């Protein structure tokens, strides 16, 4: 990402969680955080994001529009070289992403996209995955 400016934290408890991460994981997660906010701002129908903690993980919700499902990010415990983007496991998001990007991205079950902190983020694919999650309920309404 070219824009490295820090987005202010809404809550000290979220900032505190980022402070606990090892350096490489923290940098990757801060980049993911910026990507989530940027994607939300550029995606029609999302509205403002709420940043909070769910299960002790930084989480991003769409309370204003209720357009999407929660996106969570976290370091993977006992693996300093990987972080993950978590999606609600009862959606079809991860299976859909796996079908589209199985040759470019790594997944864990039906709930997470796993990223190596030693590699550049695949921004184009991530933006699509994030936009899909942040508009998940809108997309379901359009199909109904």
Residue frames as qw, qx, qy, qz and C-alpha x, y, z in Angstrom:
[[0.000, 0.888, 0.459, 0.000, 0.00, 0.00, 0.00],
 [0.430, 0.464, -0.021, 0.774, 1.29, 3.40, -0.82],
 [0.293, -0.710, 0.033, -0.640, -0.58, 5.34, 1.87],
 [0.587, -0.052, -0.698, 0.407, 1.12, 4.59, 5.17],
 [0.205, -0.412, 0.257, -0.850, -0.68, 7.22, 7.26],
 [0.114, -0.142, -0.913, 0.365, -2.14, 5.86, 10.44],
 [0.413, -0.523, -0.447, -0.597, -5.91, 5.86, 10.86],
 [0.216, -0.393, 0.554, -0.702, -6.74, 6.89, 14.44],
 [0.258, -0.194, -0.942, 0.094, -8.14, 4.16, 16.67],
 [0.441, -0.559, -0.301, -0.635, -11.72, 4.61, 17.89],
 [0.789, -0.582, -0.040, -0.193, -11.05, 2.70, 21.11],
 [0.119, -0.742, 0.643, -0.152, -7.98, 2.36, 23.31],
 [0.785, -0.175, 0.579, -0.137, -8.74, -1.33, 23.82],
 [0.847, 0.512, 0.128, 0.060, -8.29, -1.97, 20.07],
 [0.287, 0.842, -0.407, 0.206, -5.06, 0.03, 19.97],
 [0.502, -0.583, 0.604, -0.210, -3.88, -1.98, 22.95],
 [0.919, 0.108, 0.379, -0.014, -4.37, -5.25, 21.08],
 [0.667, 0.712, -0.117, 0.186, -2.27, -3.98, 18.17],
 [0.089, -0.825, 0.505, -0.239, 0.46, -3.06, 20.68],
 [0.758, -0.350, 0.536, -0.124, 0.69, -6.72, 21.75],
 [0.904, 0.418, 0.085, 0.024, 1.55, -8.05, 18.29],
 [0.678, -0.274, 0.331, 0.596, 5.11, -8.84, 17.22],
 [0.038, -0.577, 0.216, 0.787, 6.59, -6.24, 14.89],
 [0.025, 0.075, -0.761, -0.644, 6.10, -7.94, 11.49],
 [0.043, -0.505, -0.860, -0.050, 2.59, -9.12, 12.37],
 [0.031, -0.702, -0.365, 0.610, 1.67, -5.67, 13.73],
 [0.021, 0.425, -0.373, -0.824, 2.82, -3.95, 10.53],
 [0.076, -0.137, -0.862, -0.481, 0.90, -6.41, 8.34],
 [0.090, -0.599, -0.777, 0.169, -2.23, -6.07, 10.51],
 [0.014, -0.643, -0.143, 0.752, -2.03, -2.27, 10.48],
 [0.074, 0.216, -0.604, -0.764, -1.79, -2.42, 6.69],
 [0.106, -0.359, -0.904, -0.207, -4.81, -4.75, 6.62],
 [0.063, -0.640, -0.554, 0.528, -6.66, -2.34, 8.91],
 [0.068, 0.499, -0.180, -0.845, -6.01, 0.57, 6.53],
 [0.106, 0.006, -0.812, -0.574, -7.10, -1.59, 3.61],
 [0.061, -0.511, -0.849, 0.117, -10.37, -2.43, 5.39],
 [0.017, 0.689, 0.307, -0.656, -11.15, 1.24, 6.04],
 [0.062, 0.398, -0.454, -0.795, -10.16, 2.27, 2.51],
 [0.066, -0.167, -0.906, -0.384, -12.22, -0.51, 0.95],
 [0.014, -0.612, -0.726, 0.314, -15.24, 0.40, 3.07],
 [0.031, 0.634, 0.057, -0.770, -14.95, 4.06, 2.06],
 [0.148, 0.343, -0.591, -0.715, -14.83, 3.15, -1.64],
 [0.058, -0.198, -0.959, -0.196, -17.57, 0.51, -1.59],
 [0.386, -0.266, -0.212, -0.857, -21.10, 1.70, -2.22],
 [0.726, -0.390, -0.399, -0.401, -23.62, 0.89, 0.50],
 [0.648, -0.059, -0.617, 0.442, -21.18, 0.17, 3.32],
 [0.350, -0.880, -0.102, -0.304, -21.35, 3.42, 5.30],
 [0.093, -0.754, 0.546, -0.355, -19.18, 4.07, 8.32],
 [0.725, 0.026, -0.672, 0.148, -17.31, 1.22, 9.94],
 [0.594, -0.724, 0.203, -0.285, -17.26, 0.50, 13.62],
 [0.543, 0.395, -0.684, 0.285, -13.98, -0.82, 14.99],
 [0.682, -0.542, 0.244, -0.425, -14.27, -2.91, 18.12],
 [0.001, 0.371, -0.925, 0.078, -13.04, -6.13, 19.69],
 [0.897, -0.058, -0.053, -0.434, -14.82, -9.46, 19.26],
 [0.982, -0.108, -0.063, 0.142, -13.24, -12.49, 20.90],
 [0.556, -0.652, 0.207, 0.472, -10.27, -10.24, 21.66],
 [0.547, 0.142, 0.501, 0.655, -9.67, -9.60, 17.95],
 [0.108, 0.377, -0.093, -0.915, -9.88, -6.28, 16.08],
 [0.304, 0.454, 0.831, 0.100, -13.25, -6.41, 14.33],
 [0.074, 0.164, -0.239, -0.954, -14.94, -4.26, 11.71],
 [0.217, 0.505, 0.823, -0.146, -18.72, -3.94, 11.48],
 [0.003, -0.263, -0.402, -0.877, -21.23, -1.97, 9.41],
 [0.017, -0.426, -0.760, 0.491, -23.73, -0.86, 12.11],
 [0.216, 0.390, 0.001, -0.895, -25.03, 2.16, 10.19],
 [0.551, 0.285, -0.433, -0.654, -26.16, 0.25, 7.10],
 [0.741, -0.127, 0.622, -0.218, -25.95, -3.37, 8.32],
 [0.647, 0.598, -0.319, -0.350, -24.63, -4.08, 4.82],
 [0.554, 0.462, -0.690, 0.058, -22.02, -6.62, 5.76],
 [0.895, -0.361, -0.255, 0.066, -20.83, -9.37, 8.00],
 [0.439, -0.850, 0.271, 0.102, -18.12, -8.79, 10.59],
 [0.738, 0.502, -0.336, 0.301, -14.50, -8.91, 9.44],
 [0.650, -0.734, 0.183, 0.077, -11.91, -9.76, 12.11],
 [0.612, 0.618, -0.424, 0.252, -8.12, -9.68, 11.87],
 [0.691, -0.664, 0.278, -0.068, -5.53, -11.21, 14.14],
 [0.143, 0.590, -0.794, -0.023, -2.08, -12.74, 14.37],
 [0.889, -0.065, -0.414, -0.186, -2.09, -16.51, 14.32],
 [0.617, -0.676, 0.365, -0.168, -1.08, -17.81, 17.73],
 [0.757, -0.326, 0.526, 0.209, 2.18, -19.75, 17.84],
 [0.675, 0.377, 0.421, 0.475, 2.99, -18.70, 14.25],
 [0.192, -0.693, -0.032, 0.694, 4.80, -15.35, 14.10],
 [0.181, -0.172, 0.585, 0.771, 4.92, -15.41, 10.29],
 [0.084, -0.393, -0.761, -0.509, 1.18, -15.46, 9.61],
 [0.264, 0.182, 0.372, -0.871, -1.87, -13.31, 10.23],
 [0.106, 0.366, 0.894, 0.234, -5.46, -13.97, 9.27],
 [0.366, -0.038, -0.074, -0.927, -8.60, -12.24, 8.10],
 [0.115, 0.204, 0.948, -0.214, -11.60, -13.99, 9.64],
 [0.415, -0.110, -0.350, -0.833, -15.10, -14.11, 8.17],
 [0.696, -0.104, 0.417, -0.576, -18.31, -15.52, 9.63],
 [0.171, -0.225, 0.943, 0.176, -18.00, -19.28, 9.13],
 [0.430, 0.415, 0.781, -0.178, -21.66, -19.73, 8.23],
 [0.416, 0.738, -0.076, -0.526, -21.44, -17.52, 5.15],
 [0.887, 0.340, 0.249, 0.190, -20.36, -18.67, 1.72],
 [0.097, 0.957, -0.246, -0.118, -17.59, -16.07, 1.62],
 [0.354, -0.593, 0.696, 0.197, -14.49, -18.22, 2.14],
 [0.680, 0.189, 0.691, 0.159, -15.67, -21.02, -0.19],
 [0.482, 0.850, 0.212, 0.001, -16.37, -18.35, -2.83],
 [0.040, -0.902, 0.408, 0.136, -12.97, -16.73, -2.31],
 [0.583, -0.316, 0.725, 0.184, -11.30, -20.16, -2.50],
 [0.685, 0.499, 0.520, 0.113, -13.01, -20.82, -5.85],
 [0.346, 0.937, 0.034, 0.045, -11.85, -17.46, -7.19],
 [0.096, 0.868, -0.449, 0.189, -8.40, -17.14, -5.63],
 [0.940, -0.309, 0.147, -0.006, -7.36, -20.63, -4.54],
 [0.830, 0.297, -0.023, 0.471, -4.18, -20.34, -6.59],
 [0.249, 0.654, -0.153, 0.698, -3.25, -16.95, -5.08],
 [0.387, -0.582, 0.321, -0.639, -4.49, -17.00, -1.48],
 [0.337, 0.039, -0.908, 0.245, -4.27, -19.42, 1.44],
 [0.584, -0.438, -0.138, -0.669, -7.36, -20.34, 3.47],
 [0.005, -0.120, 0.892, -0.436, -8.12, -22.00, 6.78],
 [0.182, 0.399, 0.862, -0.254, -11.35, -23.99, 6.73],
 [0.109, 0.669, 0.585, 0.445, -14.41, -21.93, 5.89],
 [0.301, -0.886, -0.314, 0.160, -13.57, -18.97, 8.10],
 [0.341, -0.806, 0.194, 0.443, -10.17, -17.45, 7.38],
 [0.658, 0.706, -0.111, 0.237, -7.81, -16.10, 4.78],
 [0.744, -0.539, 0.104, 0.381, -4.20, -16.60, 5.94],
 [0.422, 0.878, -0.132, 0.185, -1.41, -14.20, 4.98],
 [0.819, -0.098, -0.132, 0.550, 2.35, -14.52, 5.30],
 [0.195, -0.942, -0.051, 0.269, 3.86, -11.41, 6.92],
 [0.499, -0.412, 0.471, 0.600, 7.07, -11.92, 4.91],
 [0.336, 0.315, 0.668, 0.585, 5.21, -11.39, 1.63],
 [0.144, 0.023, -0.099, -0.984, 3.56, -8.37, 0.05],
 [0.448, 0.347, 0.645, -0.512, -0.19, -8.30, 0.55],
 [0.186, 0.270, 0.764, 0.556, -2.22, -9.33, -2.50],
 [0.127, 0.274, 0.280, -0.911, -4.16, -6.06, -2.40],
 [0.422, 0.049, -0.465, -0.777, -6.39, -6.51, -5.43],
 [0.516, -0.207, -0.821, -0.134, -7.72, -9.87, -4.22],
 [0.240, -0.278, -0.673, 0.642, -7.97, -8.66, -0.61],
 [0.218, 0.138, 0.041, -0.965, -9.96, -5.57, -1.62],
 [0.539, -0.087, -0.591, -0.594, -12.44, -7.78, -3.46],
 [0.489, -0.241, -0.817, 0.185, -12.75, -10.18, -0.50],
 [0.121, -0.246, -0.492, 0.826, -13.20, -7.32, 1.96],
 [0.344, 0.064, -0.176, -0.920, -15.77, -5.53, -0.22],
 [0.548, -0.160, -0.740, -0.356, -17.69, -8.81, -0.55],
 [0.394, -0.303, -0.756, 0.426, -17.77, -9.27, 3.23],
 [0.025, -0.248, -0.292, 0.923, -18.70, -5.64, 3.89],
 [0.481, 0.137, -0.213, -0.839, -21.65, -5.92, 1.46],
 [0.041, -0.006, -0.999, -0.031, -22.61, -9.53, 2.20],
 [0.225, 0.468, 0.734, -0.439, -26.12, -8.72, 3.46],
 [0.348, 0.582, -0.102, -0.728, -26.76, -6.27, 0.61],
 [0.236, 0.295, -0.812, -0.444, -25.84, -8.94, -1.91],
 [0.061, 0.209, 0.964, -0.150, -28.17, -11.44, -0.22],
 [0.307, 0.561, 0.433, -0.635, -31.05, -8.92, -0.36],
 [0.326, 0.517, -0.404, -0.680, -30.47, -8.30, -4.07],
 [0.151, 0.112, -0.949, -0.252, -30.66, -12.04, -4.78],
 [0.165, 0.321, 0.845, -0.395, -33.92, -12.43, -2.84]]
